[in-house]
Amino acid sequence: MVITPDGKVLIADSDNNRVLVWTSFPTISGQPADYELPITSYVNFGDSWPWGVWSDGTKVIVTATVAKSVLFWNTFPGPSTGS
């Protein structure tokens, strides 16, 4: 999990092969993510198991453990680039 300087929240959801993104900090328990980054769309591997996530608010790095991959975005991915 990471909280960016501008308040975005990213959580690696390993069991579902995705990174959940909230554009601002959730205000209620169980609040759905604003969008997701489906990691299997970026790696040719069934269960990628994203584990680590880092962002400075612009760049994003995700490690996909089972897929043995590191994914880089030089600009923060939005809903259209994430799905």
C-alpha positions as CSV (number, residue, x, y, z in Angstrom):
1,M,0.0,0.0,0.0
2,V,1.1,3.5,-0.7
3,I,-0.4,7.0,-0.2
4,T,1.0,9.5,-2.7
5,P,1.8,13.1,-1.7
6,D,-1.4,14.3,-3.4
7,G,-3.5,11.8,-1.5
8,K,-4.1,8.9,-3.9
9,V,-4.1,5.5,-2.3
10,L,-2.9,2.4,-4.1
11,I,-3.2,-1.2,-2.7
12,A,-1.9,-4.3,-4.3
13,D,-4.7,-6.9,-4.3
14,S,-2.6,-10.0,-4.9
15,D,-5.4,-12.6,-4.9
16,N,-7.3,-10.7,-7.7
17,N,-4.2,-9.7,-9.7
18,R,-4.8,-6.0,-9.6
19,V,-3.9,-2.8,-7.9
20,L,-6.8,-0.8,-6.5
21,V,-6.6,3.0,-6.9
22,W,-8.5,5.6,-4.9
23,T,-8.0,9.2,-6.2
24,S,-8.4,10.5,-2.6
25,F,-8.3,8.8,0.8
26,P,-11.4,6.7,1.4
27,T,-13.8,8.3,3.8
28,I,-15.9,5.2,4.7
29,S,-15.1,1.6,5.5
30,G,-15.6,-0.6,2.4
31,Q,-15.5,2.3,0.0
32,P,-14.9,0.8,-3.5
33,A,-11.8,1.9,-5.4
34,D,-12.2,4.5,-8.1
35,Y,-10.5,2.2,-10.6
36,E,-8.1,-0.7,-10.8
37,L,-5.0,-1.6,-12.7
38,P,-5.5,-5.2,-13.9
39,I,-1.9,-6.5,-13.8
40,T,-2.7,-9.5,-16.0
41,S,-3.4,-7.0,-18.8
42,Y,0.3,-6.0,-18.7
43,V,2.0,-9.4,-18.2
44,N,1.4,-12.5,-20.1
45,F,0.9,-14.7,-17.0
46,G,-2.3,-16.0,-15.4
47,D,-1.7,-15.3,-11.8
48,S,0.7,-12.4,-11.6
49,W,0.3,-11.8,-7.8
50,P,1.1,-8.1,-7.5
51,W,2.9,-7.6,-4.2
52,G,4.7,-4.3,-3.9
53,V,3.5,-0.9,-5.1
54,W,5.2,2.5,-5.0
55,S,4.3,5.9,-6.3
56,D,5.5,9.5,-5.9
57,G,2.1,10.7,-7.3
58,T,3.4,10.7,-10.9
59,K,5.3,7.5,-11.5
60,V,4.1,4.1,-10.4
61,I,6.0,0.9,-9.9
62,V,4.4,-2.5,-9.2
63,T,6.1,-5.8,-8.6
64,A,4.3,-8.9,-9.8
65,T,5.8,-11.7,-7.8
66,V,4.6,-14.9,-9.6
67,A,5.0,-13.3,-13.0
68,K,8.6,-12.2,-12.0
69,S,7.9,-8.8,-13.4
70,V,8.3,-5.2,-12.4
71,L,5.9,-2.7,-14.1
72,F,6.7,1.0,-14.5
73,W,4.4,3.8,-15.4
74,N,6.1,7.2,-16.0
75,T,2.9,9.0,-15.7
76,F,0.2,8.1,-13.2
77,P,-2.2,5.6,-14.9
78,G,-5.8,6.6,-15.0
79,P,-9.0,4.6,-15.5
80,S,-8.6,4.4,-19.3
81,T,-4.9,3.2,-19.0
82,G,-5.6,0.9,-16.2
83,S,-8.4,-1.2,-17.6
